[in-house]
Amino acid sequence: MDVMKPFFEQQPLRFGCTGCGRCCIAGNDYFVYLGSEDAGRIRGYLGLSVDWFRRRYLGKTADGDPVLAYHADGRCVFLQNDNSCRIYPVRPVQCRTYPFWPEVTNSKTAWQRESRRCEGINRGPGIPVTTIRRILNACHVNSG
């Protein structure tokens, strides 16, 4: 019995970040979830205490999950006016793996839907399947 290949193995996925910053703007239950390792890296990079970091940069979902705070306009607290990320070298796993999230790469429909949000999808070079698998694995490791 043939098992259907995952969508990202059926055709090359192309992506080239344009630096537009749209993926750093919250809305419609879109949050950047923050694990303890992510939080620790960011705190260390910024040289902040746990309490100061929590007060200034963390929020919570309705379920109580820790997320990065965002401004009233939805912009991430670390997204600067020029759309660069203030913590880019230590950005959370969720940010580092975008747009190669399981829910985005699981179907052509999902990939095309996300392309309406991200102008870098379907542009730039084809991303090797091995790279996508590695990124997806990082998503799974950090989702638990």
Secondary structure as GFF3:
##gff-version 3
##sequence-region A 1 144
A	DSSP	alpha_helix	7	10	.	.	.	ID=ss1
A	DSSP	beta_strand	13	15	.	.	.	ID=ss2
A	DSSP	three_ten_helix	22	24	.	.	.	ID=ss3
A	DSSP	alpha_helix	36	46	.	.	.	ID=ss4
A	DSSP	alpha_helix	50	57	.	.	.	ID=ss5
A	DSSP	beta_strand	58	60	.	.	.	ID=ss6
A	DSSP	beta_strand	66	68	.	.	.	ID=ss7
A	DSSP	three_ten_helix	88	90	.	.	.	ID=ss8
A	DSSP	alpha_helix	93	97	.	.	.	ID=ss9
A	DSSP	alpha_helix	102	105	.	.	.	ID=ss10
A	DSSP	alpha_helix	108	115	.	.	.	ID=ss11
A	DSSP	beta_strand	121	127	.	.	.	ID=ss12
A	DSSP	alpha_helix	129	141	.	.	.	ID=ss13
###
